[in-house]
């Protein structure tokens, strides 16, 4: 996934590449122009020095051997520079006779230097010619040099400029990255705050501390949170109303069926009424399970309803509520409750523990044992239900958390929602739900480990 920083750099990269190419062309032109001007000035200086070294002897222009050597040395010691001095009658005073001269430009004054590019004996030359008047007549001094030194100097200058440009590009990219990084820090902090949000603790974002560019986004997020909060409250009210509206008629129907079963005139249809009674009880159980599952949904389990809940009274209350059922099933139901407290929804926690106990009583065979525990272990409160029933194979422990899934061959007429409800309520309380084995013997040990108390 491409981040905003990477996207910005990718958008800037083509522009930087184009600027780099234009900068390279400008560097090349500057290197060529600079070296041309510098070397042309050097050639002009040599031509002027050669002209100044001429003297007249009996009406003839001459240059002494010492002066000739000095002019040649000033021209170039390694032989890559040539020169010629042509007298008034076209006679060669010194240098190479065939060396081409540069034609004077129109309007050129006496003593000015003209330049041209020329080919001489297979060499590319830059030629500078100085035309000046002497007592003996006009003289043309021509100095030429090959282009290798210029090209070498141009390459060095161009390479140096390109290295500087690359260094400037690197620094520019670094400064851009630093600017983008620190410029997007407020957005990164906002993302972190969004990640910290949970459906149980939806909180508005403070737009007062945000940069102006982010305030519209934060206002939109706050509006979205308000809509989600209102929807969650509406769902919670609907669940509560639906629970009341469904339980009341179903409870009344069960009571009427119980009375009808005891009536003398119902003997003839007692079997049918018993079947209807079991079906209505299953309907009531399924409706309660579905409503408990809806209450456990994270969008409904809002953190504003979470309060300190003592686990020990909860365990004792639910164990006492299920004692008669355990005795009728031939089971030994006991409690090992230690003082512990969590922050949560008491209604949801009652549903959670009730489903764990119901699951254990339903599947533990007659003569078995079911133990409900609570306490604190390693600073983390926990709830636990242990039984010596058939247990759950390790390969099935994840699937039994799925809605409407029942283990193959399971007895009874359950709807497969009990452990799904436990899993949903655990996640709503940021707790972990594990299915394991008892410390001794077979069976199952269902444990809910809550976050450490702060």
C-alpha positions as CSV (number, residue, x, y, z in Angstrom):
1,X,0.0,0.0,0.0
2,X,1.4,3.4,-1.0
3,X,1.5,5.9,1.8
4,X,0.8,9.6,1.4
5,X,4.5,10.4,1.8
6,X,5.4,8.0,-1.0
7,X,2.6,9.3,-3.2
8,X,3.8,12.9,-2.8
9,X,7.4,11.9,-3.6
10,X,6.3,10.0,-6.6
11,X,4.3,13.1,-7.8
12,X,7.3,15.3,-7.3
13,X,9.9,12.9,-8.9
14,X,9.0,13.6,-12.6
15,X,9.2,17.4,-12.0
16,X,12.6,16.9,-10.2
17,X,13.8,14.7,-13.1
18,X,12.8,17.4,-15.7
19,X,14.5,20.1,-13.6
20,X,17.6,17.9,-13.4
21,X,17.7,17.5,-17.2
22,X,17.2,21.2,-17.8
23,X,19.9,21.8,-15.2
24,X,22.2,19.4,-17.0
25,X,21.6,21.3,-20.3
26,X,22.2,24.6,-18.6
27,X,25.4,23.2,-17.0
28,X,26.7,22.0,-20.3
29,X,26.0,25.4,-21.9
30,X,27.7,27.2,-19.0
31,X,30.7,24.9,-19.2
32,X,31.1,25.4,-23.0
33,X,30.6,29.1,-22.8
34,X,32.9,29.6,-19.8
35,X,35.8,27.5,-21.3
36,X,35.4,29.1,-24.7
37,X,35.6,32.6,-23.3
38,X,38.5,31.8,-21.0
39,X,40.5,30.0,-23.6
40,X,39.7,32.6,-26.2
41,X,41.0,35.3,-23.9
42,X,44.2,33.2,-23.3
43,X,44.7,32.9,-27.1
44,X,44.1,36.6,-27.5
45,X,46.7,37.4,-24.8
46,X,49.2,35.2,-26.6
47,X,48.5,36.9,-29.9
48,X,48.9,40.4,-28.3
49,X,52.2,39.2,-26.6
50,X,53.5,38.0,-29.9
51,X,52.6,41.2,-31.6
52,X,54.3,43.2,-28.9
53,X,57.5,41.2,-29.3
54,X,58.0,42.3,-32.9
55,X,60.7,44.9,-33.7
56,X,62.0,46.5,-36.9
57,X,65.6,46.0,-38.1
58,X,66.6,47.9,-41.2
59,X,62.9,48.2,-42.2
60,X,62.2,44.5,-41.8
61,X,60.1,43.1,-39.0
62,X,62.0,40.6,-37.0
63,X,61.7,38.6,-33.8
64,X,64.8,37.5,-32.0
65,X,65.5,33.9,-31.2
66,X,65.0,34.6,-27.5
67,X,61.7,36.4,-28.1
68,X,60.7,33.7,-30.6
69,X,61.2,31.1,-27.9
70,X,59.4,33.2,-25.4
71,X,56.4,33.6,-27.7
72,X,56.4,29.9,-28.5
73,X,56.6,29.0,-24.9
74,X,53.8,31.4,-24.0
75,X,51.8,29.9,-26.8
76,X,52.1,26.3,-25.6
77,X,55.0,24.2,-24.4
78,X,53.5,20.9,-25.3
79,X,53.0,21.6,-29.0
80,X,49.2,21.6,-29.1
81,X,49.2,25.4,-29.8
82,X,50.4,26.8,-33.2
83,X,51.1,30.3,-34.3
84,X,52.2,32.3,-37.3
85,X,53.3,35.9,-37.8
86,X,52.7,37.3,-41.3
87,X,54.5,40.5,-42.4
88,X,53.2,43.4,-44.6
89,X,54.1,41.7,-47.9
90,X,52.7,38.4,-46.8
91,X,56.1,37.0,-45.8
92,X,56.3,34.6,-42.9
93,X,58.1,36.1,-40.0
94,X,57.7,33.2,-37.6
95,X,55.5,30.1,-37.0
96,X,53.6,27.9,-39.5
97,X,53.0,29.4,-42.9
98,X,49.8,27.4,-43.7
99,X,48.1,28.2,-40.5
100,X,44.7,29.7,-41.4
101,X,43.9,33.1,-40.1
102,X,40.6,34.3,-38.7
103,X,38.9,36.8,-40.9
104,X,38.2,40.1,-39.1
105,X,34.5,40.8,-38.4
106,X,32.8,43.7,-40.1
107,X,33.5,46.9,-38.3
108,X,36.5,45.4,-36.4
109,X,39.0,48.0,-35.2
110,X,42.7,47.9,-35.7
111,X,44.3,45.8,-32.9
112,X,41.1,43.8,-32.2
113,X,41.3,40.0,-32.1
114,X,39.0,37.8,-34.4
115,X,38.2,34.1,-33.7
116,X,37.2,31.2,-35.8
117,X,37.1,27.3,-35.8
118,X,39.2,25.7,-38.5
119,X,40.7,22.4,-39.6
120,X,44.4,22.2,-40.1
121,X,46.4,19.1,-40.9
122,X,43.6,16.9,-39.6
123,X,43.2,18.8,-36.4
124,X,40.3,20.8,-35.1
125,X,41.6,24.2,-34.1
126,X,40.4,27.3,-32.4
127,X,42.1,30.3,-34.2
128,X,42.6,33.8,-32.9
129,X,44.0,36.4,-35.3
130,X,45.3,39.9,-34.4
131,X,45.8,42.5,-37.1
132,X,47.9,45.5,-36.1
133,X,49.9,48.2,-37.8
134,X,53.6,48.7,-37.3
135,X,56.2,51.1,-38.7
136,X,56.9,48.6,-41.4
137,X,53.2,48.0,-42.3
138,X,50.3,45.8,-41.3
139,X,51.1,42.5,-39.5
140,X,48.8,39.5,-38.8
141,X,49.5,37.4,-35.7
142,X,47.6,34.2,-35.6
143,X,47.5,31.8,-32.6
144,X,45.6,28.5,-32.7
145,X,45.2,25.6,-30.3
146,X,43.6,22.2,-30.6
147,X,40.3,21.6,-28.8
148,X,41.4,18.7,-26.6
149,X,42.3,20.8,-23.6
150,X,39.0,22.7,-23.9
151,X,37.0,19.5,-24.1
152,X,38.9,18.1,-21.1
153,X,38.2,21.2,-19.1
154,X,34.6,21.3,-20.2
155,X,34.2,17.7,-19.0
156,X,35.7,18.4,-15.7
157,X,33.5,21.5,-15.3
158,X,30.4,19.7,-16.4
159,X,31.1,16.7,-14.1
160,X,31.7,19.0,-11.2
161,X,28.4,20.9,-11.9
162,X,26.5,17.6,-12.3
163,X,27.9,16.3,-9.0
164,X,26.8,19.5,-7.3
165,X,23.4,19.3,-9.0
166,X,23.0,15.6,-7.8
167,X,24.0,16.6,-4.3
168,X,21.5,19.5,-4.4
169,X,18.8,17.1,-5.7
170,X,19.6,14.7,-2.8
171,X,19.4,17.5,-0.3
172,X,16.2,18.7,-1.9
173,X,14.6,15.3,-1.7
174,X,15.7,15.0,1.9
175,X,14.3,18.4,2.8
176,X,11.0,17.5,0.9
177,X,10.8,14.2,2.8
178,X,11.5,15.9,6.1
179,X,8.9,18.6,5.3
180,X,6.3,16.0,4.2
181,X,7.1,13.9,7.3
182,X,6.6,16.7,9.8
183,X,3.8,18.2,7.8
184,X,1.9,14.9,8.0
185,X,2.5,14.3,11.6
186,X,-0.9,15.8,12.6
187,X,-2.5,13.3,10.2
188,X,-0.5,10.4,11.6
189,X,-1.5,11.4,15.1
190,X,-5.1,11.6,14.0
191,X,-4.8,8.1,12.5
192,X,-3.4,6.8,15.8
193,X,-6.3,8.3,17.6
194,X,-8.7,6.7,15.2
195,X,-7.0,3.3,15.7
196,X,-7.3,3.8,19.4
197,X,-11.0,4.2,19.1
198,X,-13.2,1.2,19.7
199,X,-16.9,0.5,19.4
200,X,-17.0,0.4,23.2
201,X,-15.4,3.8,23.7
202,X,-16.3,6.1,20.8
203,X,-15.0,9.6,21.6
204,X,-15.1,12.9,19.6
205,X,-11.9,14.3,18.3
206,X,-10.7,17.7,19.4
207,X,-10.6,19.9,16.3
208,X,-9.2,22.9,18.2
209,X,-5.7,21.5,18.4
210,X,-5.7,20.4,14.8
211,X,-4.1,22.3,11.8
212,X,-6.6,24.2,9.7
213,X,-6.3,21.8,6.8
214,X,-7.4,18.9,9.0
215,X,-10.3,20.5,10.7
216,X,-12.9,19.7,8.0
217,X,-11.8,16.1,8.1
218,X,-12.1,16.0,11.9
219,X,-15.5,17.7,11.8
220,X,-16.6,15.0,9.3
221,X,-15.3,12.3,11.5
222,X,-17.0,13.7,14.6
223,X,-20.3,13.9,12.6
224,X,-19.8,10.2,11.6
225,X,-19.2,9.3,15.2
226,X,-22.3,11.0,16.3
227,X,-24.3,9.2,13.7
228,X,-22.8,5.9,14.8
229,X,-23.4,6.7,18.4
230,X,-27.1,7.5,17.8
231,X,-27.5,4.3,15.7
232,X,-25.9,2.2,18.5
233,X,-28.2,3.8,21.1
234,X,-31.2,3.2,18.8
235,X,-30.2,-0.5,18.4
236,X,-29.7,-0.8,22.1
237,X,-33.2,0.6,22.8
238,X,-34.7,-1.7,20.2
239,X,-33.0,-4.8,21.7
240,X,-34.3,-3.8,25.2
241,X,-37.8,-3.2,23.9
242,X,-37.8,-6.4,21.7
243,X,-36.6,-8.4,24.7
244,X,-39.5,-7.1,26.8
245,X,-42.1,-7.5,24.1
246,X,-41.0,-11.1,23.2
247,X,-40.5,-12.4,26.7
248,X,-43.8,-11.3,28.0
249,X,-46.1,-13.2,25.6
250,X,-43.8,-16.2,25.5
251,X,-43.8,-16.4,29.3
252,X,-47.5,-16.1,29.3
253,X,-47.9,-18.8,26.7
254,X,-45.7,-21.1,28.8
255,X,-47.8,-20.5,31.9
256,X,-51.0,-21.2,30.0
257,X,-49.6,-24.4,28.7
258,X,-48.5,-25.5,32.2
259,X,-52.0,-24.9,33.5
260,X,-53.6,-26.6,30.5
261,X,-51.4,-29.7,31.0
262,X,-52.7,-29.9,34.6
263,X,-56.4,-29.6,33.5
264,X,-58.5,-32.9,33.7
265,X,-59.9,-32.3,30.2
266,X,-56.4,-32.2,28.6
267,X,-55.6,-35.9,29.2
268,X,-56.6,-36.9,25.7
269,X,-54.2,-34.3,24.1
270,X,-51.5,-34.3,26.8
271,X,-48.9,-35.7,24.4
272,X,-49.5,-33.0,21.9
273,X,-49.6,-30.3,24.5
274,X,-46.3,-31.6,25.9
275,X,-44.7,-31.3,22.5
276,X,-46.1,-27.8,22.1
277,X,-44.7,-26.9,25.5
278,X,-41.2,-28.1,24.6
279,X,-41.4,-26.2,21.3
280,X,-42.4,-23.0,23.1
281,X,-39.6,-23.5,25.6
282,X,-37.2,-23.9,22.8
283,X,-38.6,-20.8,21.1
284,X,-38.2,-18.8,24.4
285,X,-34.6,-20.1,24.7
286,X,-33.7,-19.2,21.1
287,X,-35.3,-15.8,21.4
288,X,-33.3,-15.1,24.6
289,X,-30.1,-16.3,22.9
290,X,-30.7,-14.1,19.9
291,X,-31.4,-11.1,22.0
292,X,-28.3,-11.8,24.1
293,X,-26.2,-12.1,21.0
294,X,-27.6,-8.7,19.7
295,X,-26.8,-7.1,23.1
296,X,-23.3,-8.5,22.8
297,X,-22.6,-7.0,19.4
298,X,-19.8,-4.4,19.8
299,X,-21.9,-1.6,18.3
300,X,-24.5,-2.2,21.1
301,X,-22.0,-2.8,23.9
302,X,-21.1,0.9,24.4
303,X,-18.4,1.8,26.9
304,X,-20.7,4.4,28.5
305,X,-22.7,1.6,30.0
306,X,-19.6,-0.1,31.5
307,X,-19.3,0.1,35.2
308,X,-17.4,-1.8,37.9
309,X,-18.8,-5.3,38.3
310,X,-17.9,-7.6,41.2
311,X,-17.5,-11.2,39.9
312,X,-17.9,-13.1,43.1
313,X,-21.6,-12.1,43.7
314,X,-22.3,-12.8,40.0
315,X,-20.9,-16.3,40.3
316,X,-22.7,-17.1,43.5
317,X,-26.0,-15.8,42.1
318,X,-25.9,-17.8,38.9
319,X,-24.7,-21.0,40.7
320,X,-27.6,-20.6,43.1
321,X,-30.0,-20.1,40.2
322,X,-28.9,-23.3,38.5
323,X,-28.6,-25.6,41.6
324,X,-32.1,-27.2,41.2
325,X,-31.4,-27.9,37.5
326,X,-28.1,-29.5,38.4
327,X,-29.7,-31.6,41.1
328,X,-32.4,-32.8,38.7
329,X,-29.7,-33.7,36.2
330,X,-27.7,-35.6,38.8
331,X,-24.7,-33.2,38.6
332,X,-22.5,-31.7,41.3
333,X,-22.5,-27.9,40.7
334,X,-20.1,-25.9,42.9
335,X,-18.4,-22.5,43.1
336,X,-14.9,-21.5,43.9
337,X,-15.3,-17.7,44.0
338,X,-12.6,-15.3,45.0
339,X,-12.9,-11.5,45.1
340,X,-12.4,-9.9,41.7
341,X,-13.8,-6.9,39.9
342,X,-13.9,-5.9,36.2
343,X,-15.2,-2.9,34.3
344,X,-18.1,-4.0,32.1
345,X,-21.8,-4.4,31.5
346,X,-23.4,-6.5,34.3
347,X,-26.2,-7.6,32.1
348,X,-23.8,-8.9,29.4
349,X,-21.6,-10.6,32.0
350,X,-24.6,-12.4,33.4
351,X,-25.4,-13.6,29.9
352,X,-21.8,-14.7,29.4
353,X,-21.6,-16.7,32.6
354,X,-25.1,-18.1,32.2
355,X,-24.3,-19.5,28.8
356,X,-21.1,-21.1,30.1
357,X,-23.0,-22.8,33.0
358,X,-25.9,-23.8,30.7
359,X,-23.4,-25.3,28.2
360,X,-21.6,-27.3,31.0
361,X,-24.9,-28.5,32.5
362,X,-26.3,-29.5,29.2
363,X,-23.4,-31.7,28.0
364,X,-22.0,-33.1,31.3
365,X,-23.4,-36.6,31.9
366,X,-25.2,-37.6,35.1
367,X,-22.8,-38.0,38.0
368,X,-20.4,-35.4,36.6
369,X,-19.1,-32.2,38.2
370,X,-19.3,-28.6,37.2
371,X,-17.2,-25.9,38.9
372,X,-17.6,-22.2,38.5
373,X,-14.6,-20.0,39.4
374,X,-13.6,-16.4,39.5
375,X,-10.6,-14.6,40.9
376,X,-7.4,-12.7,39.9
377,X,-4.4,-14.4,38.3
378,X,-1.3,-12.4,37.3
379,X,-3.2,-9.1,37.9
380,X,-5.9,-10.2,35.5
381,X,-9.5,-11.0,36.7
382,X,-11.0,-14.2,35.2
383,X,-14.2,-16.2,35.0
384,X,-14.0,-20.0,34.5
385,X,-16.4,-22.9,34.2
386,X,-14.9,-26.4,34.3
387,X,-16.7,-29.7,33.8
388,X,-15.8,-33.4,33.3
389,X,-18.0,-33.9,30.3
390,X,-17.0,-35.1,26.9
391,X,-14.9,-32.1,26.2
392,X,-14.3,-30.3,22.8
393,X,-11.7,-31.6,20.4
394,X,-8.9,-29.1,19.7
395,X,-9.9,-29.0,16.0
396,X,-13.4,-27.9,16.9
397,X,-12.6,-25.3,19.5
398,X,-12.5,-22.4,17.0
399,X,-15.6,-23.6,15.1
400,X,-17.8,-23.8,18.2
401,X,-17.5,-20.0,18.5
402,X,-19.4,-19.7,15.2
403,X,-23.0,-18.8,15.2
404,X,-25.5,-21.7,14.9
405,X,-22.7,-24.3,14.8
406,X,-23.2,-27.4,16.9
407,X,-20.8,-30.3,17.4
408,X,-21.8,-33.4,15.5
409,X,-23.8,-35.8,17.6
410,X,-24.5,-33.1,20.3
411,X,-27.5,-34.1,22.5
412,X,-30.5,-31.8,23.1
413,X,-32.1,-29.2,20.8
414,X,-29.7,-26.3,21.3
415,X,-29.4,-23.6,18.6
416,X,-25.6,-23.3,18.6
417,X,-25.5,-19.7,19.9
418,X,-24.2,-20.2,23.5
419,X,-20.4,-20.0,22.9
420,X,-20.9,-17.5,20.0
421,X,-22.5,-15.2,22.6
422,X,-19.7,-15.8,25.1
423,X,-17.2,-14.9,22.3
424,X,-19.0,-11.7,21.4
425,X,-19.4,-10.5,25.0
426,X,-15.7,-11.3,25.7
427,X,-14.6,-9.2,22.7
428,X,-16.9,-6.4,23.8
429,X,-15.0,-6.4,27.1
430,X,-11.6,-6.7,25.4
431,X,-11.2,-10.1,27.2
432,X,-9.8,-13.3,25.8
433,X,-12.0,-16.5,25.6
434,X,-10.0,-19.8,25.7
435,X,-11.3,-23.3,25.6
436,X,-8.9,-25.9,27.2
437,X,-8.8,-29.0,29.3
438,X,-9.1,-29.3,33.1
439,X,-5.9,-29.7,35.1
440,X,-7.0,-33.3,35.8
441,X,-9.1,-35.7,33.8
442,X,-11.2,-35.0,30.8
443,X,-13.9,-32.4,30.0
444,X,-13.6,-28.7,29.2
445,X,-12.4,-25.6,30.9
446,X,-13.8,-22.4,29.6
447,X,-11.9,-19.3,30.8
448,X,-12.5,-15.6,30.2
449,X,-9.5,-13.5,31.0
450,X,-10.2,-9.8,31.4
451,X,-7.7,-7.0,31.0
452,X,-5.6,-6.1,34.0
453,X,-7.3,-3.6,36.3
454,X,-5.8,-0.1,36.2
